Amino acid sequence: MTPILLIEDDQRIAALTKKGLEEQDFEVSLCYDGAAGKEMAINNPFDIIITDIILPGINGIDLCKEIRVLKPDLPIIMLTALGTTNEKIEGFDAGADDYLVKPFELRELVARIRALLKRAASSKTSDSFLLRYEDIELNQHTKIVKRANREIDLTPKELKLLEYMLQNPERVLSRAEIAEKVWDTTFDTGTNFIDVYINYLRKKIEKDFPVKLIHTKPGMGFILKKG
């Protein structure tokens, strides 16, 4: 059984979610505050963390950041009633892999969990850990990004976006595809978080470099290509 840590201070939601996940053959441990959740996450071999944002002790954003320091590859899903673009970006910047807005359907949560677990397993078994295009390089083991041998600091979500673009160079990637493959979610046309992250990434990997690599194809999406 897959061990999951659920950190949720609403005991009714926690109990219902735990019951539903256990019916899907997951092994769920419950925690009701951020500080205790951090200890459990760090000291136990969970395969995935599901956490609310508004928590006593340590909020979900800070909790995610602190877990990321010690367990950078541990998948994290955030559950929250906050669903605006800025709040999603804050969660992704903290290191969350996915973001589910309350109220949610259990089957959607299960689908997100399985997608993250599949991606994590694929990453562990992959033989190729260096992705390169032109003068940019991403080491999938160390998570170090370099352009022209100059190291570039990216947030976890910026890194995953770049990783997917490096895996699919010179191909137009739609917003819907990026949402599905990078965020494991359906693209919400009411928010612009993908465009926001594309702009963040552009500023970091193209600043001080004469050749632009990320291009917008109006009405279609984005492409990684030279010139």
N, C-alpha and C positions, 0 to 999 in steps of 0.2 A: 504493500500500500504506500502511496505517496504521502509523506509527512508535510503538512501545511500548518503554518502559524497564522491564526486569525486574531488581529488586534482591533477590538471594537468595544467602545465603552457602553453602547446601548445593549444591555444584556438580552433584550428580546430579539433584536436583529441578530446578535451574535449566536444565540441559541438556534434560531431558525436557519441561519446560514450554515452553521456547523452540522445540523441534522441533514440538510439538503446535500451538502458535500459528502457526508459520510454515506449517504444512500448511493452516491456515485463512486464509492470505493476509495475515497480519500481518507487519510488519517488526520484529524483536525485537533490541534491544541489551541485552547482559548486563552486570551489575555485581555484585561479590561483597561489597562493604562500604558502609556508610552514607555515609561521607565522600565517597568517589568518586562514589557515586550522587547525592549532592546536587549536585556539580559538573556531572555529566552532565545532570541534570534542569533545572538553571538555564540551562545554556549551549547546549542543543539543543532543537529544536522538536518535542518528543514530544507525541502526542495523548493519552496516558494513561500513568500510572505504576503499576506493580504492585510492592509492596514487602513483604518479611517484616518482622516487628516486632523479633525478636531478631537484631541485626546487629552486626558489629564496627565500630568507628569511631564511628558515630552510630546509635543505635537507631531503629527505624522510627517511633516516636511523635515523637521530636524532629525526625527528618528530615521528617516530614509537616508539622509546624508551620513549619519553616524554608522549605520549598517554598511553603507557603500564603502567606507574607509577600510573596514575589516573583511568584508565579503563582497568584493566588487562584482562578482558574477551571479550573485543570488537574485533570482527574479522577484520583483516587487510589484504588486498591484495596489493602487490606491482606491479606496471607496470613499466617496464624499458627496455631500449635498451641493457642493460648489462646482458649477459647471461652466464658468466663463473661460474665454481664451486665456486671460492672464493667470487664472488659477490653475489651469491645465499646464501652462508653461512652467509655473512655479513648481508643480509636482514633478514634471519631467526633468527640469533642471536639478532637482534634488536627487535624481537618480531612479525615479520610478520607471518601470518598463511599460506599464499600462495604467489606465485611469477609467474607472467606472462610476457613473453618476447615479446616486440614489434618487428614486427607487429603481432597482434593477431586477431583471429576471435571472433566476438561478442558472438557467441553461446558458445564458450569455456569459455569466461568470465562469461556469465550467468550461465553455469554449475558449475563453481567454486564458484560463489556467493551462489547458491542454496545449494551446498554441505556444505559450511561453516555455512549457516543459519540453516540447518538441524542438524548439529553437535552441534551448540550452543544451539538449542532448546532441544536437547536430553540431553545435559549436565545439563541444568536447571531443567529438570524433573526427573533426576535420583535420586533414593532413596539411592543408595549405593555410598558413597563418599570416602570410604577408600579402597584402593587397597593394598593387601599384598601378598608377596611371600617370603618364608623363613624369613630372618631378615630385608627385605626391605619393606618400607611402603610409600605410596603416598596418601596424603589427597587432594582430588579433589576440595575441597572448598577453602582451604587455600593455596594450591599448595606447601605445605611443604613436602619434601622428607627426610626420615630418614632411615639409615641402622644401625642396632644394637643400636637404639636410638640416633645415632649421625646424626645431621642435615647436609644435603648435598645441596649445592647451584648449581642449574641447570639453564641454559638459557631456555627461553620459548619453543624452539624447542626440546631441549634435554628432557625437561619435557614431552612433548607430545609423543616423541618416547618411553620413559620409560613407560608412561601411557598405550600406546598400547601394549607393551610387557607384562606389568602386567595384562592386560585384556586377554592376550593369552599365558599364561605360558606353557612351555613344548610342544610347537608347533612350527615347523619350519616356519618362516615368510620370504617369498621371498622379494627381493628388489622391485619387482613390486607391491606387496601387501603393503609394507611399504610406498612406494611412493603414492599409491592411498589412503590409510587410514590415514596416518599421514600428508602428504603434499597435499592431494586432487589433485594429478597430475599424469600424466603418467610417468613412469620411463624412463629417458633418459640415454641410455647405453653409451652416450658420456661423461657423467659426473660421478663423484664418490662421490657425496655429501652424499649419504646414508652411505657409508662406513666411510666417515669422521666423521659423527655424531655418528655412532656406536663406533668408537674409542674414541671420546670425552666422550661419556657416560661411556664406560668401565673405563677410567682413573678416573672418578669421583666416581663411585659407587663401584669400586673394589680396589682402592688404599688403602693400609693399612689393607685390609681384606684378610684372607687366602683362602676363598672359592670364586671361580670365578662363576659368574652367567650368563654372556652373552657369548655364544659360536658361532663360525662360522661353518656352514655346507658347505664345498666347493661345489660350483656349485648349491647350493640350497638356502642359505640365512642364517638367524640367529635364535637362539633359546635361550629363557630364561629358564635355568634349573640349578639345583645344581650339582656341580662337573663336 
